[in-house]
Amino acid sequence: MGNEQAGSSGGSAPKPRILVVEDEPFIAMLLADMLEELGFAITATFPHVTEAQNYLASADIDLALLDVNLGDEKIDPVADLLAARGRPFIFTTGYGPRGIPQNYADRPVLQKPFQLEELANALEAHLGSPDVTPKS
């Protein structure tokens, strides 16, 4: 079941919208907290490929964080859809580069477990820094 969240802008520039595809609820919650602390908005979190594809059929995002290992599902269809739209994505994995879809071996990878600073650096490389200073 997906969790959609709208980013509110309160008069300032809109926060970059991030899609998270992650099947481990604890990791998804941790990512949500980290993204919020960094000033990004999570548009939705999904644990399955089909749910993410359905969401992307009608939603626009700025970047996606894609877990490589979603049980017995391959993340390739979501990566293919994002690549076709020219949207950046970052793979997250605890298994190293061998799990990355071969067509996307050149894409960035965050090795789990990763720290807030590593996530911030990866996101800023693709989106720039949001107008929010991380909480100390």
N, C-alpha and C positions, 0 to 999 in steps of 0.2 A: 504494500500500500504506500502510495507516495505522499509526501508532505510538501505542499506548495506554500510558499511564503512570498508575499509581495514586499518589495523594498520601497519604503516611503522616503521621500526626499525632503520634506519639510522646508521647501523653498531653496535649498542648495542644489548643487549639481547631483543628478541621480547617481547612486552607487552602482558600480559595475555588477552585472547580474551573473551569478555562478550557478551552474547546474552540477549537482553531486550525484554520481551513480556509484553507490556503495551498499553492499549487502549486509555488512555488520552494523547493527544499530548503534553500538557504542562508538565505533569509529565515525559513523555519520554524525552523531551528536558532537563528538570532539571536533570534527571538521567545521560544523556549524558554529561552535563557540569560537574557534580560531578565526574563521572568516569574519564573523561579527567584530571580533577584537581588532582585526586589520582594516575594518571599514568597508567590507564588501557585503553584498546582499545575496543570500541564497534564494534563488527563485523556486527551486524544488529539489527534493532528494528522493531517489528511487533505488530500490534494491534489485530490480530486474530490467533487462534489456528492453523488453516489449513496452513496459511502462514509460521508460525514458524516450523511446521512439514515438510513442503516442503523444507524449507531452511536447516533443520537439516539432510535431506536425503542426501545432498551432501557437507555439511560443518562440520567442526570440531570446537568446542569451548572449553574453559577452565571452564566456569561457566555460569549459566543463572540466571537472575532475572525475576521471574514469578509473574505477577499480578494475584491474585486469582480471582478477579472479572472482567471478560471481557464481560460485558453485559450479554447476555444469554448463553455464552459459558463457559464450565468448562475447567480449565487448565489441568486437569488430563492427557489427551493424551500426552501433551508435557512433563509433569513430568514423565510419564511412559517411554517415549522414552529416556529421559536423564538418568533415573535410570538404564535402560537396558544397556546403554553405560557406566555406571559408572561415569557419569559427575555430579559434584555437582550443586545444584541449591538452591536458596534462594527465598522464597515466600515473596511478598510484598502485604500488605493489609491494608485497613482502617477499617476493620470489626472485627479484633481480630481473635483468633484461631478457631472460629467456622466455618469459611469459608475454612479452610485448608482441602484438600482431606484427608480422614481418613487414607488411606494407607501411608501417608507421615506426620503424626502428629509429628514425631520425627525430621523433617527437620527444619532448621532455618527459622525464620520469622522476617521480618522488618516491624514494625507497622508504617503505614503512619500517619502523616508526620514524616519522620525521618531526622536526621541531617547528615552532611557530616561525622562526627566522627563515628556515628553508622554504616553507610555504609562501611566506611573504616575498622572498626573492624570486621564486618561480612565477608567482602571479604578477609581480611588478615587471618582470621581463616581457610579459605579453600584454599587460593592460596599463601599465603605469601605476602610480600610487594613488589610491583614493584620497579624497579631501578630509580624511579622518586620521588623527594621530593615534597609533596603538596605545591602549591603556597600559600603564606601568604597574 
